Amino acid sequence: MSDDAIDPVLEAILRALWEHTGGDLSLARLSKRAGVQMSVLRRMLTQLADAELAVMTLEEDGRGSARLTDEGEALCGQLFEEDGGQMLH
């Protein structure tokens, strides 16, 4: 893995958020689309939120949702629009 390679789990989460165009995405659906366990998803989203790349909302009953911030959208544009045109948002 090169020094500038992105973690595959992080990439899967960012791609799933990037592909979703309808506002907030439920954590359950995001977990399924990204192919990651909920505990891993929540840990990664916390890191993305700390970096101001995503916003995660949690309800008292444990449900939640996430979306990219403007900064997150810009980062994903740089990451995924330059990957051979496979992922255009």
C-alpha positions in Angstrom: 0.0 0.0 0.0 1.5 3.4 -0.9 1.6 6.2 1.5 -1.2 8.1 -0.2 -3.6 5.1 -0.5 -6.9 5.6 1.3 -8.1 3.0 3.8 -10.5 0.7 2.0 -13.1 0.9 4.8 -12.9 4.7 4.8 -13.2 4.7 1.0 -16.3 2.5 1.1 -18.0 4.8 3.6 -17.1 8.0 1.7 -18.2 6.5 -1.6 -21.5 5.4 -0.2 -22.1 8.9 1.2 -20.9 10.4 -2.0 -23.2 8.3 -4.2 -26.3 9.2 -2.0 -27.9 12.3 -3.3 -31.0 12.5 -1.1 -29.8 14.3 2.0 -29.1 12.3 5.1 -28.5 8.5 4.8 -29.6 6.2 7.6 -26.7 4.5 9.4 -28.3 1.1 8.8 -28.4 1.7 5.0 -24.9 3.2 5.0 -23.6 0.2 6.9 -25.1 -2.1 4.3 -24.0 -0.1 1.3 -20.4 0.3 2.6 -20.3 -3.3 3.7 -19.0 -2.5 7.2 -20.3 -3.4 10.7 -22.2 -0.7 12.5 -19.5 -0.4 15.3 -16.9 0.3 12.6 -19.1 2.7 10.8 -19.9 4.7 13.9 -16.2 4.9 14.8 -15.2 6.0 11.3 -18.0 8.6 11.1 -16.9 10.0 14.5 -13.5 10.5 13.0 -15.0 12.1 9.8 -17.1 14.4 12.0 -14.1 15.4 14.0 -12.4 16.3 10.7 -15.5 18.2 9.7 -16.0 16.0 6.6 -19.3 14.4 7.7 -22.2 15.1 10.1 -23.6 12.2 12.1 -26.9 12.4 14.0 -27.9 9.8 16.6 -31.3 9.4 18.1 -32.0 8.2 21.7 -33.3 4.9 20.3 -29.9 4.2 18.6 -31.0 5.1 15.1 -29.0 7.7 13.2 -28.1 9.2 9.9 -25.1 10.8 8.2 -24.2 13.1 5.4 -21.1 14.7 4.0 -20.3 18.4 4.8 -19.4 20.8 2.0 -15.8 20.0 2.8 -16.5 16.3 2.6 -18.2 16.8 -0.8 -15.2 18.7 -2.0 -12.8 16.0 -0.8 -14.9 13.2 -2.4 -15.0 15.2 -5.6 -11.2 15.2 -5.7 -10.9 11.5 -4.7 -13.6 9.9 -6.9 -13.9 12.1 -9.9 -10.3 11.5 -10.6 -10.4 7.7 -10.5 -10.9 7.2 -14.2 -14.4 8.5 -14.3 -15.8 5.5 -12.5 -17.5 7.5 -9.8 -19.0 10.8 -11.0 -21.3 12.5 -8.5 
